[in-house]
Amino acid sequence: MCRMKSMVLLKDSVYCPNDTDSHSDMLVALKIKDDKPIADFVKVEITPPNNDYFADLSKWIFNVDQDNTPDWFVKDFDEQRARKALKEWADSHIFDGKNNFSIQGGRYYYLKDCSTVTACGSSTVMAYDSSTVKAYNSSTVTACGSSTVMAYDSSTVKAFGSSTVKAWNSSTVTAWNSSTVTACDSSTVTAYDSSTVKACDSSTVKAFGSSTVKACDSSTVKAFGSSTVKACGGSTVILPSWSSNRKENIKLLDNSTLKDCKTKTIYQAGDWKFVKIEEKK
C-alpha cells in the first residue's frame, strides 16, 4: 500500500505529484507500463516517523517499494534526489506556525499551530494543535488537538481532541473526543464521545456516546448511547429501536417531537394538534 510521501524515480528525473500517493496512478500519468522483468523506474516512499508529519525531514524514513531496481539505481545518490523532491513538496504542503495564508485546492496539507488559514477549491487539510481553518468549496479538513474549523459550501470536517467546528451550507461534520460543533444551513453532524453539538436551520445530527445536542429550527436528531438532547423550534428527535438511550434524556420544547421507536410512541411538545393516520389496506 502506497504511503506518504510516495514518488517515482526515473533515470533523469523524480516524479513527485501533489495530489496522489498512489504509485499506480503515477505510472498511468507517466504513461509507463509496469510489465518488464526489471523495471526502468523505482517506486519509493519517504514516511514520517511515528506519523509525525512535522518531524524534521531528515528523520523521515526512505523505502524502496519494489522487489528489483534498474542498473542505474544507486541508493545513496537516488535517495538524495528523492529527499530533495520531498523538501520541495513539504515547503508548500506542511506548515508549522505559519499564519494568514490561503490554500488553493489540492490534497495533503498539514497544519500545526497555524491561524487564519483559508482552504478553497476542494482542498484536503489536516489541522493540528490549535490551528484555525476556514474551509470552502467542498474542502475536506481533519481537525485534531483543539483546532478550530469554519466549514462552508458542503465542506467535510472530521474533528478530534476537543476541536471546535462551525458548519454552514450543507457541510458534513464527524466529531470525536469532546469536540464542539455548531451546524447551520442543513449541515449534517455525527457526534461521538461526549461531543457537544448545536444544530440549527434543519441540520441533521446523529449523537453517540453521551454526546450533548441542542437542536433548533426543525433540525433532526438521532440519539444513541445515553446522548442528551434539548430540542427546540419544531425539531425532531428519534430514539431508534435498538438504541440504549432513554426518553428521560430528551427535553422537548417549542413544538418539538420525540419518536421513540422502542415503545412505538410519539411525544409532542407545544400546542400542535395530533392526528393519527390509519394505514390504508
ROVOVEX-381334 format. One line per field, with one value per residue: residue number from 1; residue in three letters; x, y, z of N, C-alpha, C in turn. Coordinates in steps of 0.05 Angstrom, whole numbers, plus 5000, padded with zeros to 4 digits. Atoms other than C-alpha are relative to their C-alpha. Example, Ala and Ser with C-alpha at 12.3 -4.5 7.8 and 13.67 -1.06 7.14 Angstrom:
2
seq = 1,2
type = ALA,SER
n.east = 5018,4984
n.north = 4976,4976
n.up = 5000,4999
ca.east = 5246,5273
ca.north = 4910,4979
ca.up = 5156,5143
c.east = 5018,4985
c.north = 5024,5022
c.up = 5000,5014
//
This chain:
281
seq = 1,2,3,4,5,6,7,8,9,10,11,12,13,14,15,16,17,18,19,20,21,22,23,24,25,26,27,28,29,30,31,32,33,34,35,36,37,38,39,40,41,42,43,44,45,46,47,48,49,50,51,52,53,54,55,56,57,58,59,60,61,62,63,64,65,66,67,68,69,70,71,72,73,74,75,76,77,78,79,80,81,82,83,84,85,86,87,88,89,90,91,92,93,94,95,96,97,98,99,100,101,102,103,104,105,106,107,108,109,110,111,112,113,114,115,116,117,118,119,120,121,122,123,124,125,126,127,128,129,130,131,132,133,134,135,136,137,138,139,140,141,142,143,144,145,146,147,148,149,150,151,152,153,154,155,156,157,158,159,160,161,162,163,164,165,166,167,168,169,170,171,172,173,174,175,176,177,178,179,180,181,182,183,184,185,186,187,188,189,190,191,192,193,194,195,196,197,198,199,200,201,202,203,204,205,206,207,208,209,210,211,212,213,214,215,216,217,218,219,220,221,222,223,224,225,226,227,228,229,230,231,232,233,234,235,236,237,238,239,240,241,242,243,244,245,246,247,248,249,250,251,252,253,254,255,256,257,258,259,260,261,262,263,264,265,266,267,268,269,270,271,272,273,274,275,276,277,278,279,280,281
type = MET,CYS,ARG,MET,LYS,SER,MET,VAL,LEU,LEU,LYS,ASP,SER,VAL,TYR,CYS,PRO,ASN,ASP,THR,ASP,SER,HIS,SER,ASP,MET,LEU,VAL,ALA,LEU,LYS,ILE,LYS,ASP,ASP,LYS,PRO,ILE,ALA,ASP,PHE,VAL,LYS,VAL,GLU,ILE,THR,PRO,PRO,ASN,ASN,ASP,TYR,PHE,ALA,ASP,LEU,SER,LYS,TRP,ILE,PHE,ASN,VAL,ASP,GLN,ASP,ASN,THR,PRO,ASP,TRP,PHE,VAL,LYS,ASP,PHE,ASP,GLU,GLN,ARG,ALA,ARG,LYS,ALA,LEU,LYS,GLU,TRP,ALA,ASP,SER,HIS,ILE,PHE,ASP,GLY,LYS,ASN,ASN,PHE,SER,ILE,GLN,GLY,GLY,ARG,TYR,TYR,TYR,LEU,LYS,ASP,CYS,SER,THR,VAL,THR,ALA,CYS,GLY,SER,SER,THR,VAL,MET,ALA,TYR,ASP,SER,SER,THR,VAL,LYS,ALA,TYR,ASN,SER,SER,THR,VAL,THR,ALA,CYS,GLY,SER,SER,THR,VAL,MET,ALA,TYR,ASP,SER,SER,THR,VAL,LYS,ALA,PHE,GLY,SER,SER,THR,VAL,LYS,ALA,TRP,ASN,SER,SER,THR,VAL,THR,ALA,TRP,ASN,SER,SER,THR,VAL,THR,ALA,CYS,ASP,SER,SER,THR,VAL,THR,ALA,TYR,ASP,SER,SER,THR,VAL,LYS,ALA,CYS,ASP,SER,SER,THR,VAL,LYS,ALA,PHE,GLY,SER,SER,THR,VAL,LYS,ALA,CYS,ASP,SER,SER,THR,VAL,LYS,ALA,PHE,GLY,SER,SER,THR,VAL,LYS,ALA,CYS,GLY,GLY,SER,THR,VAL,ILE,LEU,PRO,SER,TRP,SER,SER,ASN,ARG,LYS,GLU,ASN,ILE,LYS,LEU,LEU,ASP,ASN,SER,THR,LEU,LYS,ASP,CYS,LYS,THR,LYS,THR,ILE,TYR,GLN,ALA,GLY,ASP,TRP,LYS,PHE,VAL,LYS,ILE,GLU,GLU,LYS,LYS
n.east = 5017,4984,5002,4988,5006,4992,4991,4987,4974,4992,4970,4991,5019,5016,5028,5011,5024,5013,5028,5004,4978,5003,4980,5015,5010,4976,4991,5020,4995,4974,5004,4981,5012,4984,5003,4973,4988,4986,5012,4982,5007,4999,5022,4990,5016,4985,5022,4992,4998,5023,5021,4996,4995,4985,4973,4979,5000,4977,5007,5019,4988,4999,5005,5005,5024,5001,4982,4976,4993,4984,4971,4991,5007,4980,5017,4994,5004,5028,5014,4997,5019,5027,5003,5002,5027,5016,4999,5014,5028,5007,4999,5026,5022,4998,4996,4999,4999,5004,5026,5010,4995,5021,4994,5017,5004,4979,5003,4978,4988,4998,4997,4996,4999,5003,5025,5011,4995,5024,4997,5019,4996,5000,4975,5000,4983,4999,4993,4992,4989,5011,5001,5026,5003,5025,5001,5020,5000,4999,4974,5001,4982,4999,4991,4991,4986,5012,5002,5026,5006,5025,5004,5021,5002,5000,4974,5001,4981,4997,4989,4991,4984,5011,5001,5025,5008,5025,5006,5022,5004,5002,4975,5002,4980,4999,4986,4992,4983,5009,5001,5023,5009,5025,5007,5021,5006,5004,4976,5004,4980,5000,4985,4992,4981,5005,4999,5022,5010,5023,5009,5020,5007,5006,4978,5005,4980,5000,4985,4992,4981,5004,4998,5021,5010,5022,5011,5019,5008,5008,4979,5006,4979,5002,4986,4991,4980,5002,4997,5020,5009,5020,5012,5015,5008,5011,4981,5009,4981,5007,4987,5002,5010,4978,4984,5002,5007,5026,5017,4994,4977,5009,5017,5014,5010,5008,5011,4982,5012,4983,5011,4987,5006,5000,5027,5018,5015,4993,5004,5001,5002,5013,5029,5007,5021,4990,5019,4990,5007,5004,4987,5019,4996
n.north = 4976,4976,4983,4973,4987,5018,4988,5019,4992,5007,4998,4972,4982,5010,4993,4997,4983,4989,5008,5029,5017,5026,5005,5008,4976,4986,5013,4993,4973,5000,5017,5022,5026,5016,5027,5011,5015,4980,4974,4978,4979,5009,4990,4995,4986,4988,4998,4986,5018,5000,4984,4973,4986,4976,5008,4991,5016,5019,5023,5016,5026,5007,5028,5008,5015,5020,5022,4998,4973,4999,4999,4973,4992,5000,4993,4975,4978,4997,4992,4971,4988,5002,4982,4973,4997,4999,4973,4982,5005,4993,4971,4989,5016,5004,4974,5000,4973,4980,4988,4982,5009,5015,5025,4998,5026,5021,5018,5005,4977,5005,4975,5001,4974,4979,4986,4985,5015,5004,5022,4997,5017,5028,5007,5019,4989,5011,4977,5009,4983,4973,4986,4988,5003,4995,5018,4993,5014,5029,5009,5020,4993,5016,4982,5014,4984,4974,4983,4987,5000,4989,5014,4989,5010,5029,5011,5023,4997,5020,4986,5016,4987,4975,4980,4984,4998,4986,5009,4987,5007,5029,5014,5025,5001,5023,4990,5019,4991,4974,4977,4983,4994,4985,5007,4983,5002,5027,5016,5027,5005,5025,4993,5022,4996,4976,4975,4982,4991,4982,5004,4980,4998,5025,5018,5028,5008,5026,4996,5025,4999,4979,4973,4981,4986,4980,5000,4978,4994,5023,5020,5028,5013,5028,5000,5027,5002,4981,4972,4982,4982,4979,4994,4975,4990,5019,5021,5027,5018,5028,5021,5024,5023,5015,4982,5003,4975,5000,4977,4980,4984,4982,4978,4988,4973,4985,5016,5021,5027,5023,5025,5021,5024,5024,5003,4992,4978,4974,4980,4975,4976,4977,5000,5012,5020,5026,5015,5027,5008,5029,5013,5009,5028
n.up = 5000,5002,4976,5001,5025,5021,5025,5019,5010,5027,5003,5001,4987,4978,5003,4973,5003,4976,4995,4996,4990,5014,5021,5024,5013,5011,5024,5021,5008,5015,5023,4997,4993,4981,5011,5006,4978,4983,5006,5006,4981,4973,4982,4973,4980,4978,4981,4975,4977,4981,5012,4992,5025,4994,4993,5019,5024,5000,4985,5015,5006,5028,5006,5028,4999,5021,4995,5015,5009,5025,4997,4994,4973,4979,4977,4987,5018,5007,4976,4998,5020,4990,4977,5011,5009,4975,4988,5018,4995,4972,4998,5008,4990,4971,4988,4971,4989,5020,4997,5020,5027,5013,5015,5024,5012,4997,4977,4982,4987,4972,4986,4971,4988,5021,4997,5023,5024,5017,5018,5021,5023,4994,4987,4979,4980,4973,4982,4973,4979,4998,5026,5007,5029,5013,5023,5020,5025,4997,4989,4979,4978,4976,4979,4976,4980,4994,5023,5005,5028,5009,5026,5017,5028,5001,4992,4982,4978,4979,4978,4978,4979,4990,5021,5002,5028,5007,5027,5014,5029,5004,4994,4985,4978,4982,4977,4980,4977,4987,5018,4999,5028,5005,5027,5011,5029,5010,4997,4988,4979,4985,4977,4983,4977,4983,5015,4996,5026,5002,5027,5008,5028,5013,5000,4991,4981,4987,4976,4987,4978,4981,5012,4993,5024,4999,5028,5004,5027,5017,5003,4994,4984,4991,4975,4992,4979,4978,5008,4989,5021,4994,5027,5001,5026,5019,5006,4996,4988,5004,4985,5015,4984,4988,4984,4971,4989,4987,5004,4980,5009,5021,4991,5023,4997,5024,5021,5009,5000,4994,5010,4985,5016,4982,4989,5021,4989,5009,4980,5014,4983,5011,5003,5026,5000,5009,5015,5007,5027,5002,5024,5020,5010
ca.east = 5000,5028,5043,5061,5104,5106,5142,5173,5247,5265,5337,5339,5282,5237,5161,5130,5058,5019,4952,4966,5009,4988,5046,4996,4965,5035,5054,4989,5004,5075,5047,5092,5072,5097,5105,5181,5221,5264,5230,5262,5237,5238,5177,5197,5165,5192,5148,5147,5169,5110,5064,5093,5086,5122,5185,5250,5252,5320,5286,5234,5245,5266,5240,5242,5173,5190,5229,5280,5315,5346,5421,5425,5397,5448,5415,5453,5451,5379,5356,5384,5345,5282,5294,5304,5236,5206,5231,5203,5135,5137,5154,5085,5045,5070,5063,5083,5066,5050,4992,4948,4953,4908,4907,4880,4860,4899,4909,4952,4963,4987,4979,5005,4993,4972,4919,4875,4882,4832,4823,4789,4778,4764,4828,4845,4875,4898,4898,4934,4947,4902,4904,4847,4820,4763,4741,4703,4683,4674,4742,4758,4790,4811,4819,4859,4884,4836,4837,4781,4748,4694,4664,4623,4597,4587,4657,4672,4704,4729,4742,4782,4810,4765,4766,4713,4675,4623,4589,4546,4517,4503,4573,4585,4620,4640,4662,4700,4732,4691,4693,4644,4603,4553,4516,4474,4440,4422,4491,4499,4536,4554,4578,4616,4650,4617,4619,4573,4530,4485,4443,4404,4368,4343,4410,4414,4452,4469,4493,4531,4568,4539,4543,4501,4457,4416,4371,4335,4297,4268,4333,4331,4370,4381,4402,4444,4483,4458,4463,4426,4383,4347,4300,4272,4235,4199,4259,4251,4287,4288,4305,4320,4291,4360,4387,4404,4383,4321,4264,4286,4349,4306,4276,4223,4208,4172,4131,4188,4174,4204,4194,4210,4217,4228,4158,4127,4107,4107,4115,4096,4110,4072,4002,4002,3942,3958,3922,3933,3934,3905,3944,3907,3897
ca.north = 5000,5068,5115,5188,5212,5168,5184,5151,5157,5158,5157,5232,5259,5250,5248,5273,5296,5337,5302,5228,5177,5120,5092,5061,5129,5158,5106,5119,5193,5179,5131,5075,5002,4960,4897,4885,4835,4892,4960,5022,5063,5060,5067,5099,5124,5172,5167,5209,5174,5154,5190,5256,5299,5356,5317,5341,5317,5285,5237,5214,5141,5124,5059,5026,4998,4944,4879,4898,4961,4982,4982,5058,5059,5079,5081,5138,5183,5169,5175,5246,5261,5236,5275,5339,5327,5314,5381,5417,5384,5396,5470,5480,5428,5425,5488,5497,5563,5599,5648,5687,5646,5610,5540,5539,5467,5402,5348,5331,5397,5391,5449,5457,5518,5558,5612,5647,5595,5592,5527,5533,5493,5425,5425,5368,5393,5362,5414,5401,5436,5496,5512,5555,5538,5565,5513,5530,5496,5424,5423,5367,5383,5336,5375,5350,5378,5435,5462,5508,5499,5540,5500,5527,5504,5429,5421,5358,5361,5306,5334,5302,5322,5379,5414,5467,5466,5514,5487,5523,5509,5435,5417,5349,5342,5280,5296,5254,5265,5322,5365,5422,5432,5486,5464,5511,5512,5438,5413,5340,5322,5254,5262,5212,5210,5266,5316,5377,5397,5457,5444,5499,5510,5440,5407,5331,5302,5231,5231,5173,5161,5212,5270,5332,5362,5426,5423,5485,5505,5439,5400,5324,5285,5210,5198,5136,5114,5160,5223,5283,5325,5392,5402,5470,5503,5444,5397,5322,5271,5197,5141,5081,5014,4985,5046,5042,5114,5133,5182,5217,5243,5283,5351,5376,5450,5494,5443,5393,5318,5255,5190,5132,5071,5024,5037,5059,5124,5195,5252,5322,5388,5452,5464,5423,5380,5306,5266,5191,5167,5098,5052,5040,4968
ca.up = 5000,4980,5037,5048,5013,4951,4886,4825,4808,4735,4709,4698,4740,4800,4794,4859,4847,4897,4890,4899,4936,4890,4850,4802,4788,4778,4727,4689,4689,4664,4611,4637,4637,4695,4653,4649,4690,4715,4718,4688,4747,4822,4867,4933,4996,5048,5110,5174,5238,5282,5233,5257,5195,5230,5245,5214,5142,5154,5201,5151,5130,5059,5029,4960,4946,4895,4891,4838,4814,4747,4736,4742,4813,4866,4934,4966,4905,4887,4959,4959,4895,4928,4992,4951,4919,4988,5013,4952,4965,5041,5032,5001,5040,5112,5154,5226,5260,5195,5196,5148,5084,5034,5005,4934,4921,4922,4974,5034,5070,5142,5190,5261,5304,5243,5248,5197,5143,5085,5047,4979,4916,4947,4988,5035,5101,5166,5223,5289,5355,5358,5283,5255,5185,5142,5091,5026,4962,4986,5020,5069,5137,5193,5257,5317,5383,5397,5326,5302,5234,5200,5142,5084,5017,5031,5061,5102,5171,5218,5287,5343,5410,5434,5366,5351,5285,5257,5194,5143,5074,5080,5105,5137,5205,5244,5315,5366,5435,5465,5402,5397,5333,5312,5250,5207,5139,5133,5154,5176,5241,5271,5342,5386,5454,5494,5437,5441,5381,5368,5307,5271,5206,5190,5205,5217,5276,5298,5370,5403,5468,5517,5468,5481,5427,5425,5364,5337,5275,5250,5258,5263,5316,5324,5395,5415,5475,5531,5489,5516,5470,5481,5422,5404,5347,5317,5318,5315,5359,5343,5391,5347,5370,5384,5420,5494,5503,5544,5536,5600,5564,5515,5532,5484,5476,5425,5387,5382,5371,5400,5363,5410,5364,5424,5452,5387,5420,5393,5443,5421,5457,5447,5421,5357,5341,5335,5281,5274,5202,5192,5146,5081,5060
c.east = 5018,4995,5012,5030,5011,5009,5012,5026,5004,5030,5009,4981,4986,4971,4987,4975,4988,4975,4996,5025,4997,5021,4986,4990,5024,5009,4981,5005,5025,4998,5021,4985,5019,4999,5027,5011,5015,4991,5022,4993,5002,4978,5011,4980,5019,4978,5009,5001,4976,4977,5002,5008,5017,5028,5019,5001,5023,4994,4978,5014,4997,4996,4995,4976,4997,5023,5027,5004,5016,5030,5009,4995,5023,4987,5007,4995,4970,4983,5002,4982,4972,4995,4999,4971,4980,5000,4984,4970,4993,4999,4973,4976,5001,5007,4999,5003,4998,4972,4992,5008,4977,5010,4980,4998,5023,4996,5025,5014,5000,5007,5003,5004,4999,4973,4993,5009,4974,5006,4978,5004,5002,5026,4996,5022,4998,5010,5005,5005,4991,5001,4972,4998,4971,4999,4977,5001,5005,5028,4996,5022,4998,5013,5007,5011,4990,5001,4972,4996,4973,4996,4976,4999,5005,5028,4995,5021,4999,5014,5006,5012,4991,5002,4973,4994,4974,4995,4976,4998,5003,5027,4995,5022,4997,5018,5005,5013,4993,5003,4974,4993,4975,4994,4976,4995,5001,5025,4994,5023,4996,5019,5005,5015,4996,5003,4975,4993,4977,4992,4977,4993,4997,5025,4993,5024,4996,5019,5005,5017,4998,5005,4976,4992,4979,4991,4979,4992,4996,5023,4990,5023,4993,5018,5007,5017,5000,5005,4977,4992,4980,4990,4982,4990,4991,5019,4988,5022,4990,5017,4997,4993,5022,5018,4997,4991,4971,4986,5008,5024,4992,4981,4988,4989,4989,4991,5019,4987,5021,4986,5016,4993,5000,4972,4979,4982,5011,4992,5001,4997,4985,4970,4991,4977,5011,4977,5012,4990,4998,5013,4978,5007,4992
c.north = 5025,5018,5028,4998,4983,5016,4979,5013,4990,5006,5029,5019,4986,5009,4999,5017,5009,4986,4970,4988,4972,4997,4992,5024,5015,4988,5005,5028,5002,4983,4977,4974,4984,4971,4988,4985,5017,5027,5020,5024,4988,5013,5003,5014,5012,5007,5013,4980,5003,5017,5029,5016,5025,4994,5011,4981,4980,4975,4983,4975,4994,4970,4996,4981,4981,4980,5002,5029,5000,5004,5028,5009,4997,5011,5028,5024,5004,5006,5030,5014,4999,5019,5030,5005,5001,5027,5020,4997,5011,5031,5013,4985,4995,5027,4998,5028,5022,5011,5016,4991,4984,4975,4999,4972,4981,4985,5000,5025,4994,5026,4995,5028,5022,5014,5016,4988,4996,4978,5001,4978,4970,4990,4978,5008,4984,5022,4989,5023,5029,5016,5011,4999,5008,4983,5007,4979,4970,4990,4980,5007,4979,5016,4985,5020,5028,5020,5011,5001,5013,4990,5011,4983,4970,4988,4977,5003,4975,5013,4982,5018,5028,5022,5014,5004,5016,4994,5013,4987,4971,4985,4975,4999,4974,5007,4978,5015,5028,5024,5015,5009,5018,4996,5017,4993,4971,4983,4973,4995,4972,5004,4976,5011,5027,5026,5017,5012,5020,5000,5020,4997,4973,4981,4972,4991,4971,5001,4973,5006,5024,5028,5016,5015,5020,5004,5022,5000,4975,4981,4972,4987,4971,4997,4971,5003,5022,5029,5016,5021,5020,5009,5024,5005,4979,4978,4973,4983,4972,4983,4974,4976,4985,5018,4995,5026,4999,5027,5023,5018,5021,5020,5014,5028,5010,4981,4979,4972,4980,4975,4977,4973,4975,4995,5007,5023,5026,5020,5028,5023,5022,4996,4989,4980,4974,4985,4974,4993,4970,4990,4990,4972,4998
c.up = 5000,5024,4994,5005,4978,4975,4983,4990,4972,4998,5002,5014,5023,4996,5028,4999,5026,5008,5004,5013,4988,4978,4974,4985,4987,4974,4977,4990,4983,4974,5000,5007,5018,4992,4992,5024,5019,4991,4993,5017,5028,5016,5028,5017,5021,5021,5026,5023,5018,4990,5009,4975,5004,5009,4980,4976,4999,5015,4987,4988,4971,4996,4971,5000,4976,5004,4985,4991,4975,5006,5008,5029,5019,5025,5012,4983,4995,5025,5004,4980,5010,5023,4991,4990,5023,5012,4983,5005,5028,5003,4993,5011,5030,5012,5030,5010,4979,5001,4975,4971,4989,4987,4977,4987,5005,5026,5018,5009,5030,5015,5030,5011,4980,5004,4975,4974,4985,4980,4979,4979,5007,5012,5020,5021,5025,5019,5028,5018,4997,4974,4996,4969,4992,4975,4981,4978,5003,5009,5022,5021,5022,5021,5025,5020,5003,4976,4996,4969,4995,4972,4985,4975,4999,5006,5020,5021,5018,5023,5023,5022,5008,4979,5000,4970,4998,4970,4988,4972,4995,5003,5017,5021,5015,5023,5021,5024,5009,4981,5002,4971,5001,4971,4991,4971,4990,5001,5013,5020,5011,5023,5018,5025,5013,4984,5005,4973,5004,4971,4994,4971,4986,4998,5010,5017,5008,5024,5014,5025,5018,4989,5008,4976,5008,4972,4997,4971,4983,4995,5008,5014,5004,5024,5009,5025,5021,4992,5012,4979,5012,4973,5001,4972,4980,4992,5005,5011,4996,5018,4985,5018,5014,5018,5030,5013,5011,4995,5020,4993,4979,5012,4976,5007,4973,4977,4988,5004,5007,4990,5013,4986,5018,5010,4980,5010,4989,5022,4986,5021,4986,4995,4973,5005,4989,4986,4992,4973,4999,4975,4981,4991,4971
//
